[in-house]
């Protein structure tokens, strides 16, 4: 049954904000269900592929200034495309899911090896797979060159691999040669896939645990499976050479009690098994519920989402429908604080800025708000709890951003009318009164953007 409150929650909690709740039609839940599917193609021109990004990386390392500029231009185009797409899409629930999964499988500009690849990762590994099986999304993200390079797997060679053995033989023949650098495996990707992407931290506990269930021996075995997956630069045909057999550790590997034969096919088998692990179901269910419902999600909701994940073999549309069916997800009191990116995007949608959101700066000022676009500080991604985004400095930064926008656009906007149209029954009496009593139109808009009902979802 449709109600103004359901429309408001659909628009702001599950979507990215709307200038008018009437845009949702007469069935708010149906509006959300109809959006389940692959994410929209990003809006932008000359958006680099992973192959192009790797090529520019290699050329930039040769100190060719033109290529360095091209690499920087590609990064800026990626930032503009991300914000323009979120601000313009007619499928904001699908877009929010794309942003959720992009953060779950973080690749960041904070590490130089990922420069020029982050936008391509989102477009190639995440957006096409958000409405398929989790196993396919996991495989696409793990084997993408951006992830392989971000977590140093392009440097990981098996101790008994052909490339290491060849270097060792050369050093024995020529004593003047330095000892080979490629003498072991890098554990980064193996550890993060287990800890951040599937099973959860092995020592986690509390209300929703314990998660994990793997050991250091499992991490090492998984790292051996991953050797050879390098995301190397494009070959003569332009294709990315993801697996290089000479770097792969020979022999079978045992991971979580199962044996996997050597070769590239082992990775897909491992990822399929990880996607079906009970810890993965609970870990993903908890993160999804935390993102949409509450920083401390209700245990009963997590249980139902985990059950839906397991019974459907990781079918993501089934998981999303279970979320939309949950009464806890429609609680009227907003419980989540918008991250800076969510705040900026929802403001752009409120003001119908569309692609103009990034016209003045490619990141629309997000770096000043503490969330540099495409540059999460660690493989864990950006935090998803209010405590990480609340603080005097963070609040002041939002006020300054809102004031600048209001000074530029406020004189052409009736913030009083916009508040009612966009927030509907979520708008409280105190915020309504403050907006109505504003001294002028720009101040009224600034008050709307900083209202608790707009800052939360």
Residue pairs with C-beta under 8 A, 6 or more apart in sequence:
2 26
2 27
2 28
2 29
3 28
4 21
4 424
4 425
5 332
5 424
5 425
5 426
6 28
6 29
6 330
7 21
7 24
7 28
7 424
8 21
8 423
8 424
8 425
8 426
9 28
9 330
9 332
9 426
10 24
10 28
10 29
10 31
10 32
10 93
11 17
11 18
11 21
11 23
11 24
11 28
11 92
11 422
12 18
12 334
12 346
12 423
12 426
12 457
13 292
13 329
13 334
13 336
13 457
14 32
14 92
14 93
14 96
14 292
14 324
14 329
15 32
15 92
15 93
15 96
16 86
16 89
16 92
16 95
16 96
16 342
16 345
16 346
16 349
17 92
17 345
17 346
17 347
17 349
17 350
17 422
17 454
18 24
18 92
18 349
18 350
18 422
19 349
19 350
19 351
19 352
19 418
19 421
19 422
20 421
20 422
21 421
21 422
21 424
22 421
24 31
25 31
29 324
32 93
32 324
33 321
33 324
35 91
35 92
35 93
35 94
36 93
36 94
36 131
36 317
36 320
36 321
37 91
37 94
37 131
38 94
38 127
38 128
38 129
38 130
38 131
39 91
39 94
39 95
39 97
39 98
39 126
39 127
39 128
39 130
40 85
40 89
40 91
40 94
40 95
40 127
41 123
41 127
42 81
42 82
42 84
42 85
42 119
42 122
42 123
42 127
43 81
43 84
43 85
43 88
43 355
44 77
44 78
44 80
44 81
44 84
44 85
45 77
46 73
46 74
46 77
47 74
47 77
47 78
47 81
47 119
47 120
47 123
48 56
48 74
48 77
48 78
48 116
48 119
48 120
49 120
49 124
50 117
50 120
50 121
50 124
50 144
50 145
50 146
50 231
50 240
51 234
51 238
51 239
51 240
52 74
52 116
52 120
53 71
53 74
53 115
53 116
53 117
53 120
53 145
53 146
54 116
54 117
54 145
54 231
54 232
54 233
54 234
54 240
55 233
55 234
56 67
56 70
56 71
56 74
56 116
57 71
57 113
57 115
57 116
57 117
57 233
58 233
59 67
60 67
60 68
60 71
71 115
71 116
74 116
74 119
75 109
75 115
75 116
75 118
75 119
75 374
76 362
77 119
78 118
78 119
78 120
78 122
78 374
79 119
79 358
79 362
79 363
79 373
79 374
80 355
80 358
80 362
81 119
82 119
82 122
82 373
82 374
83 344
83 345
83 348
83 357
83 358
83 362
83 363
83 364
83 373
84 354
84 355
84 357
84 358
85 95
86 92
86 95
86 99
86 345
86 348
87 345
87 348
87 349
87 353
87 354
87 355
87 357
88 354
88 355
89 95
92 349
94 130
94 131
97 130
97 131
97 320
98 122
98 126
98 127
98 130
99 341
100 288
100 291
101 126
101 130
101 137
102 121
102 122
102 126
103 376
103 381
103 382
103 384
104 196
104 197
104 287
104 381
105 125
105 126
105 137
105 141
105 147
105 197
106 196
106 376
106 378
106 379
106 380
106 381
106 382
107 114
107 117
107 118
107 121
107 144
107 146
107 147
107 150
108 114
108 118
108 150
108 374
108 375
108 376
108 377
108 378
108 379
109 115
109 118
109 372
109 374
109 375
110 375
110 376
110 377
110 378
111 150
113 149
113 150
113 152
113 154
114 121
114 146
114 149
114 150
117 145
117 146
117 149
117 150
118 146
118 374
119 374
120 146
121 141
121 144
121 146
121 147
124 140
124 144
125 137
125 140
125 141
125 144
125 146
125 147
126 137
126 140
126 141
128 140
129 136
129 137
129 140
130 137
130 316
131 316
131 317
131 320
132 315
132 316
133 275
133 313
133 314
133 315
133 316
134 275
134 280
134 284
134 309
134 314
134 315
134 316
135 271
135 272
135 275
135 276
135 313
135 314
137 316
138 193
138 197
138 198
138 271
138 274
138 275
139 267
139 268
139 271
141 147
141 197
142 189
142 193
142 197
142 229
142 267
142 271
143 229
143 231
143 242
143 267
144 231
145 231
145 232
145 240
145 242
146 231
147 153
147 189
147 231
148 154
148 189
148 229
148 230
148 231
148 242
149 231
150 379
151 186
151 188
151 189
151 192
151 379
152 186
152 188
152 189
153 186
153 188
153 189
153 226
153 229
153 230
153 231
154 230
154 231
154 232
155 182
155 186
156 185
156 186
156 189
156 223
156 226
156 227
156 247
157 163
157 164
157 182
157 183
157 184
157 185
157 227
157 247
157 249
158 164
158 185
158 224
158 227
158 228
158 247
158 248
158 249
158 250
159 183
159 184
159 185
159 249
160 249
160 250
160 251
161 182
161 227
161 228
161 246
161 247
161 248
161 249
161 250
162 245
162 246
162 247
163 182
163 246
163 247
164 180
164 182
164 183
166 246
167 180
167 181
167 182
168 180
170 177
170 180
171 177
171 178
171 179
171 180
182 247
185 220
185 223
185 224
185 226
185 227
185 249
186 223
187 219
187 220
187 223
188 379
189 223
189 226
190 219
190 220
190 222
190 223
190 225
190 226
191 219
191 223
192 379
193 222
193 271
193 274
194 202
194 212
194 214
194 218
194 219
194 222
194 274
195 201
195 202
195 212
196 379
196 380
196 381
198 274
198 275
198 277
198 279
198 280
198 283
199 211
199 212
199 213
199 214
199 274
199 277
199 279
199 280
199 283
200 209
200 211
200 212
200 279
200 280
200 282
200 283
201 211
201 212
202 211
202 212
202 213
202 214
202 215
203 210
203 212
204 210
204 211
204 212
207 296
207 299
208 282
208 286
208 299
208 302
209 282
211 279
211 282
211 283
212 279
213 256
213 277
213 279
214 256
218 255
218 256
221 253
221 254
221 255
222 253
222 255
222 270
224 249
224 253
225 253
225 255
225 260
225 266
225 267
225 270
226 267
227 247
227 248
227 249
228 243
228 244
228 245
228 246
228 247
228 248
228 249
228 264
229 242
229 243
229 264
229 267
230 241
230 242
230 243
230 244
230 247
231 240
231 242
232 240
232 241
232 242
232 244
233 240
233 241
234 240
234 241
235 241
243 264
245 263
245 264
248 262
248 263
248 264
249 262
250 262
251 262
252 259
252 260
252 261
252 262
253 259
253 260
253 262
253 266
254 260
255 270
256 273
256 277
258 273
260 266
260 269
260 270
274 280
275 314
276 310
276 313
276 314
278 306
278 310
280 309
280 314
281 306
281 307
281 309
281 310
281 314
282 302
282 306
284 305
284 306
284 309
284 319
285 302
285 303
285 305
285 306
285 308
285 309
285 319
286 297
286 302
287 384
288 305
288 319
288 323
289 297
289 298
289 301
289 302
289 305
289 323
290 296
290 297
290 384
290 385
291 336
291 384
292 323
292 329
292 336
293 301
293 326
293 328
293 329
293 331
293 335
293 336
294 328
294 335
294 336
295 335
295 336
295 384
295 385
295 386
295 387
297 328
298 328
300 328
301 326
301 328
301 329
304 322
304 326
305 319
305 322
305 323
305 326
308 318
308 319
308 321
308 322
309 318
309 319
311 318
312 318
312 319
323 329
334 426
334 452
334 453
334 456
334 457
335 456
336 386
336 456
336 457
337 386
337 389
337 390
337 455
337 456
337 457
338 346
338 455
338 456
338 457
339 371
339 382
339 384
339 389
340 366
340 369
340 370
340 371
340 389
340 397
340 398
341 366
341 371
341 373
341 382
342 457
343 369
343 398
343 401
343 455
344 357
344 364
344 365
344 366
344 369
344 401
345 357
346 454
346 457
347 402
347 405
347 449
348 354
348 356
348 357
348 364
350 418
350 422
350 448
350 449
350 454
351 405
351 409
351 413
357 364
358 364
362 373
363 372
363 373
365 401
365 404
366 372
366 373
367 373
368 397
368 400
368 401
369 394
369 397
369 398
369 401
370 389
370 394
370 397
371 382
376 382
383 389
398 450
398 455
399 446
399 450
402 445
402 446
402 449
402 450
403 446
405 445
405 446
405 449
406 442
406 443
406 445
406 446
406 449
407 442
409 445
410 440
410 441
410 442
410 443
410 444
410 445
410 446
411 440
411 441
411 442
412 441
413 441
413 445
414 441
415 435
415 438
415 441
415 444
415 445
415 447
415 448
416 435
416 436
416 444
418 445
418 448
419 427
419 431
419 432
419 435
419 448
419 451
420 427
420 432
423 451
423 453
423 454
426 453
427 451
427 453
428 452
428 453
431 447
431 448
431 451
431 452
431 453
434 447
434 451
435 444
435 447
435 448
435 451
436 444
438 444
438 447
448 454
